[in-house]
Amino acid sequence: DSSKCQRQRGLGDRTMITQPVHGLLFFWGEVRTCVGYDVSSACARLHSAGLRLLPTDFYVTFDEFLTVRICRLAWRWQDDVGVIFEGWVDDPFELYGAIASDYRDVVETLKVWRVLHGGISVK
């Protein structure tokens, strides 16, 4: 579970969000609703009902695209996944260079589309 992730990364009990938080995860042009549990600065446990294929690298937002996290899959059990946060799409230090830059255009398009159409159609 995510507490195992936190212990492995030396975070102990420094959970940032202990209550479930609704969000969106997205990859390969697909946007899905999810719920984040035990969200810390380094990792989280996500649940997305009916989740089928999921790449090892994808993105999640818990605040309607104000911030977007780059995720790496740590484990999976049915519709639950453990993720390690690899950084931010809008990282001011550009630590993730091409990864963040390549996806920034997609995020901006989704933000504009959401404003124009009053929401996102998600699965």
N, C-alpha and C positions, 0 to 999 in steps of 0.2 A: 504494500500500500504506500501512500505518499509519505507516511512517517518513516518508513524504511528508506525512502529516497532522501529525506531530510537528514537521517542519521548518517547515511553514506556520504553526504556532502558536508557533514559537520555542522548542520544547522540546528540540531537539537529541537527545541520546541518553538522556534521563532516563526510560527505561522502568522502570516499577515492577515488572512481572512479565514475565520473559523466557521462562519455561516455559509450555507450553499449560495453560490452566486451564478446567475444566468449569464450565458454568453453565446458566442458563435464561433465555431471552428470551421476553417475553410482550407481547401486544397483542390487542385486539379479543376478549378472552376466551380466546385460544389461548395455550398454554404449550408451548414447544419447547426441546429440549436444544440446547446450542451449545458450542463450544470457542472460547475467547478466546486470541488470539496478540498478542504485543507490547502488552500492556495497560499504558497509562500513566495518569496522572491526567487527561489531556485526551481520549484517544482509544484505539481498539483496532481490531483486525481480528477479526471473528467468522466462524465457519463453522457452518452448521446444515444437515445433510443433508436434501435434499428440500424445501428452502425454496421456497415459491411466492410468494404475495402478501405484501408487507411494507410497512407504512406508513412514512412518513418519520420519524415519532416513535414510539418504543416504549421498553421497559424491559428491563434485564438485571440479573441477580444472579449472583454467583459464590460466594456463601456461604449458600445456602439461605434467602434473604430476610432475613438479618441487615442487609444493606445492599442498596439498590436504586438503580441509576443510571438517569437519564433520558437516552435516546439520540436523536441525530438522525442519519439516514442521510447519509453523505458520498458513498459510491460503492457499487456492487454489481457483482459478476461471478458469475453462476450462484448457487451456494450460499454464496459468500463476500461479506461486507459490511464496509465501513469505517464506523465510527461515531465521532461526536464526542460526548463526554459533556457534557450541558447542565446537570447538577446531580444532586442526590440527592433521592429521594422524601422522606426524613426530614431534610431540610435544617434545621438548627437556626435558621438566620437567615431561613427562609422566603423566600429570594430568588426562588423560582419560584412563590410564592403559590398561585394557583388550580390550576396544573398539578399541583403536589405534593399539595395538599390533596385534590383530586378523586380522585387515584389511591390515596391512603393507605388509604382504606376497602377498596379492592380487594386491596391487598397484605395487609392485616390478615386479610381473609377467607381468602385463600390460605394464610396461615400457620396459621390455625386449622384449616382443612380438612386441611392436611398433617398436623397433629398428630393429628386425629381419625381419619384414614384411613391413617396410616402411610406416606404418600408422595403424590406427584402423578403423575397419568397424563399423560405427555407424548408428543409425536410426535417 
